[in-house]
Amino acid sequence: MPFSIRLTKEEQQLAGSYAALHAISIGEAFKRALFERIEDEFDLSAADEAYNEYLQSGKQSAPIENLWKELDL
């Protein structure tokens, strides 16, 4: 699906420089940035949900040394 965005001259130069540095088109640079951002936000949301479930479970964390002892490390 093609689309267009308006950029200032400075934004165009920055995007062009970034794309050239990575040997990709400006379109590919924007596509990668968009999906990376979506993935990061999804990961953050999943981590927040998991942490809230952990807090609600009432379980408590233990020192890493306990795990090392369990594993004979």
Backbone as XML, in Angstrom:
<?xml version="1.0"?>
<chain id="A" units="angstrom">
  <residue number="1" name="MET">
    <atom name="N" x="0.844" y="-1.168" z="0.000"/>
    <atom name="CA" x="0.000" y="0.000" z="0.000"/>
    <atom name="C" x="0.893" y="1.236" z="0.000"/>
  </residue>
  <residue number="2" name="PRO">
    <atom name="N" x="0.917" y="1.966" z="-1.053"/>
    <atom name="CA" x="1.731" y="3.175" z="-1.096"/>
    <atom name="C" x="1.114" y="4.298" z="-0.264"/>
  </residue>
  <residue number="3" name="PHE">
    <atom name="N" x="1.971" y="5.138" z="0.282"/>
    <atom name="CA" x="1.503" y="6.314" z="1.003"/>
    <atom name="C" x="2.578" y="7.383" z="0.913"/>
  </residue>
  <residue number="4" name="SER">
    <atom name="N" x="2.212" y="8.598" z="1.307"/>
    <atom name="CA" x="3.194" y="9.679" z="1.273"/>
    <atom name="C" x="3.114" y="10.463" z="2.575"/>
  </residue>
  <residue number="5" name="ILE">
    <atom name="N" x="4.240" y="11.075" z="2.934"/>
    <atom name="CA" x="4.300" y="11.928" z="4.116"/>
    <atom name="C" x="5.049" y="13.193" z="3.744"/>
  </residue>
  <residue number="6" name="ARG">
    <atom name="N" x="4.755" y="14.234" z="4.446"/>
    <atom name="CA" x="5.443" y="15.507" z="4.207"/>
    <atom name="C" x="6.574" y="15.648" z="5.230"/>
  </residue>
  <residue number="7" name="LEU">
    <atom name="N" x="7.748" y="15.996" z="4.722"/>
    <atom name="CA" x="8.915" y="16.196" z="5.573"/>
    <atom name="C" x="9.495" y="17.568" z="5.305"/>
  </residue>
  <residue number="8" name="THR">
    <atom name="N" x="10.081" y="18.146" z="6.346"/>
    <atom name="CA" x="10.821" y="19.387" z="6.146"/>
    <atom name="C" x="12.116" y="19.047" z="5.421"/>
  </residue>
  <residue number="9" name="LYS">
    <atom name="N" x="12.806" y="20.038" z="4.952"/>
    <atom name="CA" x="14.106" y="19.814" z="4.289"/>
    <atom name="C" x="15.065" y="19.098" z="5.235"/>
  </residue>
  <residue number="10" name="GLU">
    <atom name="N" x="15.076" y="19.541" z="6.494"/>
    <atom name="CA" x="15.972" y="18.930" z="7.470"/>
    <atom name="C" x="15.619" y="17.456" z="7.705"/>
  </residue>
  <residue number="11" name="GLU">
    <atom name="N" x="14.321" y="17.172" z="7.796"/>
    <atom name="CA" x="13.889" y="15.793" z="7.977"/>
    <atom name="C" x="14.248" y="14.948" z="6.760"/>
  </residue>
  <residue number="12" name="GLN">
    <atom name="N" x="14.095" y="15.504" z="5.576"/>
    <atom name="CA" x="14.458" y="14.793" z="4.345"/>
    <atom name="C" x="15.949" y="14.477" z="4.334"/>
  </residue>
  <residue number="13" name="GLN">
    <atom name="N" x="16.749" y="15.460" z="4.726"/>
    <atom name="CA" x="18.198" y="15.245" z="4.742"/>
    <atom name="C" x="18.576" y="14.166" z="5.761"/>
  </residue>
  <residue number="14" name="LEU">
    <atom name="N" x="17.976" y="14.228" z="6.925"/>
    <atom name="CA" x="18.271" y="13.242" z="7.964"/>
    <atom name="C" x="17.855" y="11.847" z="7.519"/>
  </residue>
  <residue number="15" name="ALA">
    <atom name="N" x="16.649" y="11.722" z="6.985"/>
    <atom name="CA" x="16.163" y="10.422" z="6.514"/>
    <atom name="C" x="17.036" y="9.908" z="5.372"/>
  </residue>
  <residue number="16" name="GLY">
    <atom name="N" x="17.397" y="10.792" z="4.457"/>
    <atom name="CA" x="18.246" y="10.402" z="3.336"/>
    <atom name="C" x="19.618" y="9.936" z="3.793"/>
  </residue>
  <residue number="17" name="SER">
    <atom name="N" x="20.193" y="10.645" z="4.755"/>
    <atom name="CA" x="21.503" y="10.270" z="5.287"/>
    <atom name="C" x="21.439" y="8.908" z="5.982"/>
  </residue>
  <residue number="18" name="TYR">
    <atom name="N" x="20.387" y="8.701" z="6.760"/>
    <atom name="CA" x="20.217" y="7.426" z="7.455"/>
    <atom name="C" x="20.081" y="6.284" z="6.449"/>
  </residue>
  <residue number="19" name="ALA">
    <atom name="N" x="19.245" y="6.483" z="5.448"/>
    <atom name="CA" x="19.019" y="5.447" z="4.439"/>
    <atom name="C" x="20.319" y="5.134" z="3.690"/>
  </residue>
  <residue number="20" name="ALA">
    <atom name="N" x="21.048" y="6.171" z="3.321"/>
    <atom name="CA" x="22.304" y="5.968" z="2.603"/>
    <atom name="C" x="23.319" y="5.220" z="3.469"/>
  </residue>
  <residue number="21" name="LEU">
    <atom name="N" x="23.365" y="5.566" z="4.745"/>
    <atom name="CA" x="24.294" y="4.916" z="5.670"/>
    <atom name="C" x="24.036" y="3.416" z="5.742"/>
  </residue>
  <residue number="22" name="HIS">
    <atom name="N" x="22.767" y="3.030" z="5.654"/>
    <atom name="CA" x="22.399" y="1.620" z="5.753"/>
    <atom name="C" x="22.141" y="0.985" z="4.385"/>
  </residue>
  <residue number="23" name="ALA">
    <atom name="N" x="22.416" y="1.717" z="3.325"/>
    <atom name="CA" x="22.266" y="1.224" z="1.952"/>
    <atom name="C" x="20.849" y="0.705" z="1.677"/>
  </residue>
  <residue number="24" name="ILE">
    <atom name="N" x="19.868" y="1.492" z="2.103"/>
    <atom name="CA" x="18.471" y="1.154" z="1.859"/>
    <atom name="C" x="17.755" y="2.391" z="1.341"/>
  </residue>
  <residue number="25" name="SER">
    <atom name="N" x="16.578" y="2.182" z="0.808"/>
    <atom name="CA" x="15.790" y="3.320" z="0.332"/>
    <atom name="C" x="15.185" y="4.057" z="1.534"/>
  </residue>
  <residue number="26" name="ILE">
    <atom name="N" x="14.769" y="5.283" z="1.298"/>
    <atom name="CA" x="14.110" y="6.042" z="2.364"/>
    <atom name="C" x="12.818" y="5.331" z="2.767"/>
  </residue>
  <residue number="27" name="GLY">
    <atom name="N" x="12.101" y="4.811" z="1.784"/>
    <atom name="CA" x="10.875" y="4.072" z="2.095"/>
    <atom name="C" x="11.134" y="2.883" z="2.992"/>
  </residue>
  <residue number="28" name="GLU">
    <atom name="N" x="12.196" y="2.137" z="2.698"/>
    <atom name="CA" x="12.554" y="0.985" z="3.525"/>
    <atom name="C" x="12.963" y="1.431" z="4.923"/>
  </residue>
  <residue number="29" name="ALA">
    <atom name="N" x="13.660" y="2.558" z="5.024"/>
    <atom name="CA" x="14.073" y="3.073" z="6.331"/>
    <atom name="C" x="12.849" y="3.397" z="7.185"/>
  </residue>
  <residue number="30" name="PHE">
    <atom name="N" x="11.860" y="4.056" z="6.583"/>
    <atom name="CA" x="10.642" y="4.378" z="7.326"/>
    <atom name="C" x="9.871" y="3.116" z="7.692"/>
  </residue>
  <residue number="31" name="LYS">
    <atom name="N" x="9.811" y="2.168" z="6.787"/>
    <atom name="CA" x="9.102" y="0.916" z="7.042"/>
    <atom name="C" x="9.745" y="0.180" z="8.216"/>
  </residue>
  <residue number="32" name="ARG">
    <atom name="N" x="11.063" y="0.071" z="8.213"/>
    <atom name="CA" x="11.768" y="-0.604" z="9.309"/>
    <atom name="C" x="11.533" y="0.117" z="10.630"/>
  </residue>
  <residue number="33" name="ALA">
    <atom name="N" x="11.631" y="1.456" z="10.598"/>
    <atom name="CA" x="11.444" y="2.234" z="11.825"/>
    <atom name="C" x="10.033" y="2.058" z="12.378"/>
  </residue>
  <residue number="34" name="LEU">
    <atom name="N" x="9.050" y="2.066" z="11.499"/>
    <atom name="CA" x="7.669" y="1.903" z="11.931"/>
    <atom name="C" x="7.460" y="0.553" z="12.596"/>
  </residue>
  <residue number="35" name="PHE">
    <atom name="N" x="7.896" y="-0.518" z="11.944"/>
    <atom name="CA" x="7.659" y="-1.843" z="12.502"/>
    <atom name="C" x="8.511" y="-2.120" z="13.728"/>
  </residue>
  <residue number="36" name="GLU">
    <atom name="N" x="9.684" y="-1.523" z="13.811"/>
    <atom name="CA" x="10.497" y="-1.659" z="15.012"/>
    <atom name="C" x="9.794" y="-0.989" z="16.189"/>
  </residue>
  <residue number="37" name="ARG">
    <atom name="N" x="9.227" y="0.181" z="15.939"/>
    <atom name="CA" x="8.498" y="0.894" z="17.000"/>
    <atom name="C" x="7.277" y="0.101" z="17.450"/>
  </residue>
  <residue number="38" name="ILE">
    <atom name="N" x="6.535" y="-0.451" z="16.501"/>
    <atom name="CA" x="5.364" y="-1.264" z="16.834"/>
    <atom name="C" x="5.790" y="-2.462" z="17.679"/>
  </residue>
  <residue number="39" name="GLU">
    <atom name="N" x="6.855" y="-3.134" z="17.278"/>
    <atom name="CA" x="7.346" y="-4.295" z="18.014"/>
    <atom name="C" x="7.791" y="-3.904" z="19.421"/>
  </residue>
  <residue number="40" name="ASP">
    <atom name="N" x="8.501" y="-2.786" z="19.555"/>
    <atom name="CA" x="8.956" y="-2.327" z="20.870"/>
    <atom name="C" x="7.770" y="-2.050" z="21.794"/>
  </residue>
  <residue number="41" name="GLU">
    <atom name="N" x="6.744" y="-1.382" z="21.265"/>
    <atom name="CA" x="5.577" y="-1.078" z="22.094"/>
    <atom name="C" x="4.818" y="-2.355" z="22.465"/>
  </residue>
  <residue number="42" name="PHE">
    <atom name="N" x="4.732" y="-3.299" z="21.551"/>
    <atom name="CA" x="4.091" y="-4.579" z="21.855"/>
    <atom name="C" x="4.858" y="-5.298" z="22.960"/>
  </residue>
  <residue number="43" name="ASP">
    <atom name="N" x="6.194" y="-5.346" z="22.842"/>
    <atom name="CA" x="7.028" y="-6.001" z="23.852"/>
    <atom name="C" x="6.864" y="-5.335" z="25.217"/>
  </residue>
  <residue number="44" name="LEU">
    <atom name="N" x="6.826" y="-4.013" z="25.240"/>
    <atom name="CA" x="6.658" y="-3.279" z="26.490"/>
    <atom name="C" x="5.303" y="-3.587" z="27.121"/>
  </residue>
  <residue number="45" name="SER">
    <atom name="N" x="4.280" y="-3.638" z="26.298"/>
    <atom name="CA" x="2.948" y="-3.962" z="26.797"/>
    <atom name="C" x="2.910" y="-5.376" z="27.374"/>
  </residue>
  <residue number="46" name="ALA">
    <atom name="N" x="3.517" y="-6.320" z="26.692"/>
    <atom name="CA" x="3.559" y="-7.707" z="27.175"/>
    <atom name="C" x="4.346" y="-7.799" z="28.482"/>
  </residue>
  <residue number="47" name="ALA">
    <atom name="N" x="5.442" y="-7.065" z="28.579"/>
    <atom name="CA" x="6.246" y="-7.077" z="29.801"/>
    <atom name="C" x="5.468" y="-6.471" z="30.965"/>
  </residue>
  <residue number="48" name="ASP">
    <atom name="N" x="4.772" y="-5.371" z="30.724"/>
    <atom name="CA" x="3.954" y="-4.756" z="31.773"/>
    <atom name="C" x="2.871" y="-5.715" z="32.255"/>
  </residue>
  <residue number="49" name="GLU">
    <atom name="N" x="2.235" y="-6.384" z="31.325"/>
    <atom name="CA" x="1.183" y="-7.338" z="31.674"/>
    <atom name="C" x="1.750" y="-8.490" z="32.506"/>
  </residue>
  <residue number="50" name="ALA">
    <atom name="N" x="2.882" y="-9.018" z="32.092"/>
    <atom name="CA" x="3.511" y="-10.115" z="32.828"/>
    <atom name="C" x="3.929" y="-9.666" z="34.227"/>
  </residue>
  <residue number="51" name="TYR">
    <atom name="N" x="4.459" y="-8.465" z="34.340"/>
    <atom name="CA" x="4.886" y="-7.956" z="35.640"/>
    <atom name="C" x="3.679" y="-7.762" z="36.558"/>
  </residue>
  <residue number="52" name="ASN">
    <atom name="N" x="2.590" y="-7.238" z="36.024"/>
    <atom name="CA" x="1.386" y="-7.061" z="36.831"/>
    <atom name="C" x="0.827" y="-8.404" z="37.293"/>
  </residue>
  <residue number="53" name="GLU">
    <atom name="N" x="0.874" y="-9.405" z="36.429"/>
    <atom name="CA" x="0.438" y="-10.750" z="36.824"/>
    <atom name="C" x="1.325" y="-11.291" z="37.942"/>
  </residue>
  <residue number="54" name="TYR">
    <atom name="N" x="2.625" y="-11.045" z="37.836"/>
    <atom name="CA" x="3.572" y="-11.479" z="38.871"/>
    <atom name="C" x="3.236" y="-10.804" z="40.204"/>
  </residue>
  <residue number="55" name="LEU">
    <atom name="N" x="2.995" y="-9.491" z="40.178"/>
    <atom name="CA" x="2.671" y="-8.769" z="41.408"/>
    <atom name="C" x="1.377" y="-9.279" z="42.020"/>
  </residue>
  <residue number="56" name="GLN">
    <atom name="N" x="0.381" y="-9.543" z="41.186"/>
    <atom name="CA" x="-0.916" y="-10.009" z="41.683"/>
    <atom name="C" x="-0.857" y="-11.443" z="42.206"/>
  </residue>
  <residue number="57" name="SER">
    <atom name="N" x="0.122" y="-12.208" z="41.763"/>
    <atom name="CA" x="0.235" y="-13.601" z="42.198"/>
    <atom name="C" x="0.716" y="-13.708" z="43.643"/>
  </residue>
  <residue number="58" name="GLY">
    <atom name="N" x="1.341" y="-12.638" z="44.139"/>
    <atom name="CA" x="1.853" y="-12.661" z="45.502"/>
    <atom name="C" x="3.195" y="-13.342" z="45.650"/>
  </residue>
  <residue number="59" name="LYS">
    <atom name="N" x="3.739" y="-13.849" z="44.565"/>
    <atom name="CA" x="5.050" y="-14.503" z="44.628"/>
    <atom name="C" x="6.122" y="-13.459" z="44.899"/>
  </residue>
  <residue number="60" name="GLN">
    <atom name="N" x="7.203" y="-13.893" z="45.479"/>
    <atom name="CA" x="8.306" y="-12.988" z="45.761"/>
    <atom name="C" x="9.548" y="-13.469" z="45.033"/>
  </residue>
  <residue number="61" name="SER">
    <atom name="N" x="10.351" y="-12.527" z="44.627"/>
    <atom name="CA" x="11.595" y="-12.885" z="43.950"/>
    <atom name="C" x="12.611" y="-13.367" z="44.978"/>
  </residue>
  <residue number="62" name="ALA">
    <atom name="N" x="13.619" y="-14.030" z="44.485"/>
    <atom name="CA" x="14.688" y="-14.535" z="45.341"/>
    <atom name="C" x="16.018" y="-14.051" z="44.786"/>
  </residue>
  <residue number="63" name="PRO">
    <atom name="N" x="17.013" y="-13.957" z="45.621"/>
    <atom name="CA" x="18.332" y="-13.538" z="45.141"/>
    <atom name="C" x="18.869" y="-14.489" z="44.068"/>
  </residue>
  <residue number="64" name="ILE">
    <atom name="N" x="19.599" y="-13.953" z="43.120"/>
    <atom name="CA" x="20.156" y="-14.762" z="42.036"/>
    <atom name="C" x="21.093" y="-15.836" z="42.571"/>
  </residue>
  <residue number="65" name="GLU">
    <atom name="N" x="21.706" y="-15.564" z="43.706"/>
    <atom name="CA" x="22.609" y="-16.544" z="44.309"/>
    <atom name="C" x="21.889" y="-17.861" z="44.605"/>
  </residue>
  <residue number="66" name="ASN">
    <atom name="N" x="20.608" y="-17.780" z="44.951"/>
    <atom name="CA" x="19.828" y="-19.007" z="45.195"/>
    <atom name="C" x="19.742" y="-19.868" z="43.928"/>
  </residue>
  <residue number="67" name="LEU">
    <atom name="N" x="19.525" y="-19.229" z="42.806"/>
    <atom name="CA" x="19.474" y="-19.960" z="41.531"/>
    <atom name="C" x="20.830" y="-20.567" z="41.218"/>
  </residue>
  <residue number="68" name="TRP">
    <atom name="N" x="21.884" y="-19.791" z="41.432"/>
    <atom name="CA" x="23.224" y="-20.316" z="41.161"/>
    <atom name="C" x="23.502" y="-21.552" z="42.008"/>
  </residue>
  <residue number="69" name="LYS">
    <atom name="N" x="23.095" y="-21.512" z="43.275"/>
    <atom name="CA" x="23.307" y="-22.678" z="44.160"/>
    <atom name="C" x="22.507" y="-23.873" z="43.639"/>
  </residue>
  <residue number="70" name="GLU">
    <atom name="N" x="21.247" y="-23.624" z="43.226"/>
    <atom name="CA" x="20.417" y="-24.699" z="42.682"/>
    <atom name="C" x="21.071" y="-25.361" z="41.473"/>
  </residue>
  <residue number="71" name="LEU">
    <atom name="N" x="21.734" y="-24.549" z="40.656"/>
    <atom name="CA" x="22.340" y="-25.037" z="39.426"/>
    <atom name="C" x="23.810" y="-25.428" z="39.601"/>
  </residue>
  <residue number="72" name="ASP">
    <atom name="N" x="24.307" y="-25.366" z="40.824"/>
    <atom name="CA" x="25.715" y="-25.659" z="41.117"/>
    <atom name="C" x="26.659" y="-24.799" z="40.269"/>
  </residue>
  <residue number="73" name="LEU">
    <atom name="N" x="26.373" y="-23.516" z="40.224"/>
    <atom name="CA" x="27.237" y="-22.586" z="39.475"/>
    <atom name="C" x="28.072" y="-21.753" z="40.414"/>
  </residue>
</chain>
